[in-house]
Amino acid sequence: MQEKGISYTEKNIQTSPEARKELMSMGHMGVPVIIIDGEEIVGFDKSRMEQLLN
């Protein structure tokens, strides 16, 4: 995303208890969880990310 000039917010669940709680409240137990325009992508799915960003 950085290479494409897309702004994003990274939340590290290892260093931020608030980020961990937020992830768990969304019903997720693993990372990465990427949210693009309200659409959640669980795991790294490059093709889905590109589809949502285009």
mmCIF file of the C-alpha atoms, coordinates in Angstrom:
data_MODEL
# 
_entry.id   MODEL 
# 
loop_
_atom_site.group_PDB 
_atom_site.id 
_atom_site.type_symbol 
_atom_site.label_atom_id 
_atom_site.label_alt_id 
_atom_site.label_comp_id 
_atom_site.label_asym_id 
_atom_site.label_entity_id 
_atom_site.label_seq_id 
_atom_site.pdbx_PDB_ins_code 
_atom_site.Cartn_x 
_atom_site.Cartn_y 
_atom_site.Cartn_z 
_atom_site.occupancy 
_atom_site.B_iso_or_equiv 
_atom_site.pdbx_formal_charge 
_atom_site.auth_seq_id 
_atom_site.auth_comp_id 
_atom_site.auth_asym_id 
_atom_site.auth_atom_id 
_atom_site.pdbx_PDB_model_num 
ATOM 1  C CA . MET A 1 1  ? 0.000   0.000   0.000  1.00 0.00 ? 1  MET A CA 1 
ATOM 2  C CA . GLN A 1 2  ? 2.900   2.272   0.759  1.00 0.00 ? 2  GLN A CA 1 
ATOM 3  C CA . GLU A 1 3  ? 4.376   1.615   -2.695 1.00 0.00 ? 3  GLU A CA 1 
ATOM 4  C CA . LYS A 1 4  ? 1.074   2.683   -4.263 1.00 0.00 ? 4  LYS A CA 1 
ATOM 5  C CA . GLY A 1 5  ? 0.811   5.836   -2.146 1.00 0.00 ? 5  GLY A CA 1 
ATOM 6  C CA . ILE A 1 6  ? -2.268  4.622   -0.285 1.00 0.00 ? 6  ILE A CA 1 
ATOM 7  C CA . SER A 1 7  ? -2.617  5.945   3.245  1.00 0.00 ? 7  SER A CA 1 
ATOM 8  C CA . TYR A 1 8  ? -3.364  3.411   5.938  1.00 0.00 ? 8  TYR A CA 1 
ATOM 9  C CA . THR A 1 9  ? -3.334  2.914   9.674  1.00 0.00 ? 9  THR A CA 1 
ATOM 10 C CA . GLU A 1 10 ? -1.328  0.030   11.067 1.00 0.00 ? 10 GLU A CA 1 
ATOM 11 C CA . LYS A 1 11 ? -2.325  -1.366  14.444 1.00 0.00 ? 11 LYS A CA 1 
ATOM 12 C CA . ASN A 1 12 ? 0.110   -3.702  16.162 1.00 0.00 ? 12 ASN A CA 1 
ATOM 13 C CA . ILE A 1 13 ? -1.669  -6.158  18.445 1.00 0.00 ? 13 ILE A CA 1 
ATOM 14 C CA . GLN A 1 14 ? 1.616   -7.183  20.073 1.00 0.00 ? 14 GLN A CA 1 
ATOM 15 C CA . THR A 1 15 ? 2.370   -3.713  21.398 1.00 0.00 ? 15 THR A CA 1 
ATOM 16 C CA . SER A 1 16 ? -1.117  -2.252  21.758 1.00 0.00 ? 16 SER A CA 1 
ATOM 17 C CA . PRO A 1 17 ? -3.645  -3.851  24.121 1.00 0.00 ? 17 PRO A CA 1 
ATOM 18 C CA . GLU A 1 18 ? -6.293  -1.530  22.653 1.00 0.00 ? 18 GLU A CA 1 
ATOM 19 C CA . ALA A 1 19 ? -5.640  -2.847  19.142 1.00 0.00 ? 19 ALA A CA 1 
ATOM 20 C CA . ARG A 1 20 ? -5.824  -6.441  20.430 1.00 0.00 ? 20 ARG A CA 1 
ATOM 21 C CA . LYS A 1 21 ? -9.181  -5.742  22.111 1.00 0.00 ? 21 LYS A CA 1 
ATOM 22 C CA . GLU A 1 22 ? -10.498 -4.079  18.953 1.00 0.00 ? 22 GLU A CA 1 
ATOM 23 C CA . LEU A 1 23 ? -9.510  -7.085  16.830 1.00 0.00 ? 23 LEU A CA 1 
ATOM 24 C CA . MET A 1 24 ? -11.113 -9.523  19.244 1.00 0.00 ? 24 MET A CA 1 
ATOM 25 C CA . SER A 1 25 ? -14.305 -7.435  19.484 1.00 0.00 ? 25 SER A CA 1 
ATOM 26 C CA . MET A 1 26 ? -14.592 -7.778  15.701 1.00 0.00 ? 26 MET A CA 1 
ATOM 27 C CA . GLY A 1 27 ? -14.536 -11.560 16.155 1.00 0.00 ? 27 GLY A CA 1 
ATOM 28 C CA . HIS A 1 28 ? -11.029 -12.119 14.796 1.00 0.00 ? 28 HIS A CA 1 
ATOM 29 C CA . MET A 1 29 ? -8.291  -14.077 16.515 1.00 0.00 ? 29 MET A CA 1 
ATOM 30 C CA . GLY A 1 30 ? -5.553  -13.850 13.880 1.00 0.00 ? 30 GLY A CA 1 
ATOM 31 C CA . VAL A 1 31 ? -3.814  -11.316 11.717 1.00 0.00 ? 31 VAL A CA 1 
ATOM 32 C CA . PRO A 1 32 ? -3.643  -9.689  9.323  1.00 0.00 ? 32 PRO A CA 1 
ATOM 33 C CA . VAL A 1 33 ? -7.102  -8.208  9.109  1.00 0.00 ? 33 VAL A CA 1 
ATOM 34 C CA . ILE A 1 34 ? -7.284  -5.551  6.411  1.00 0.00 ? 34 ILE A CA 1 
ATOM 35 C CA . ILE A 1 35 ? -10.322 -3.311  6.138  1.00 0.00 ? 35 ILE A CA 1 
ATOM 36 C CA . ILE A 1 36 ? -10.918 -1.436  2.887  1.00 0.00 ? 36 ILE A CA 1 
ATOM 37 C CA . ASP A 1 37 ? -14.080 0.668   2.635  1.00 0.00 ? 37 ASP A CA 1 
ATOM 38 C CA . GLY A 1 38 ? -15.726 -1.417  5.351  1.00 0.00 ? 38 GLY A CA 1 
ATOM 39 C CA . GLU A 1 39 ? -14.845 -4.733  3.671  1.00 0.00 ? 39 GLU A CA 1 
ATOM 40 C CA . GLU A 1 40 ? -12.823 -7.048  5.915  1.00 0.00 ? 40 GLU A CA 1 
ATOM 41 C CA . ILE A 1 41 ? -10.097 -9.210  4.428  1.00 0.00 ? 41 ILE A CA 1 
ATOM 42 C CA . VAL A 1 42 ? -8.828  -11.857 6.831  1.00 0.00 ? 42 VAL A CA 1 
ATOM 43 C CA . GLY A 1 43 ? -5.350  -13.049 5.926  1.00 0.00 ? 43 GLY A CA 1 
ATOM 44 C CA . PHE A 1 44 ? -3.234  -11.679 3.117  1.00 0.00 ? 44 PHE A CA 1 
ATOM 45 C CA . ASP A 1 45 ? -5.254  -11.777 -0.110 1.00 0.00 ? 45 ASP A CA 1 
ATOM 46 C CA . LYS A 1 46 ? -3.400  -9.583  -2.595 1.00 0.00 ? 46 LYS A CA 1 
ATOM 47 C CA . SER A 1 47 ? -5.881  -10.061 -5.429 1.00 0.00 ? 47 SER A CA 1 
ATOM 48 C CA . ARG A 1 48 ? -8.851  -9.122  -3.212 1.00 0.00 ? 48 ARG A CA 1 
ATOM 49 C CA . MET A 1 49 ? -6.974  -6.062  -1.919 1.00 0.00 ? 49 MET A CA 1 
ATOM 50 C CA . GLU A 1 50 ? -6.212  -4.916  -5.468 1.00 0.00 ? 50 GLU A CA 1 
ATOM 51 C CA . GLN A 1 51 ? -9.824  -5.498  -6.472 1.00 0.00 ? 51 GLN A CA 1 
ATOM 52 C CA . LEU A 1 52 ? -11.110 -3.319  -3.626 1.00 0.00 ? 52 LEU A CA 1 
ATOM 53 C CA . LEU A 1 53 ? -8.512  -0.610  -4.197 1.00 0.00 ? 53 LEU A CA 1 
ATOM 54 C CA . ASN A 1 54 ? -9.241  -0.236  -7.924 1.00 0.00 ? 54 ASN A CA 1 
# 
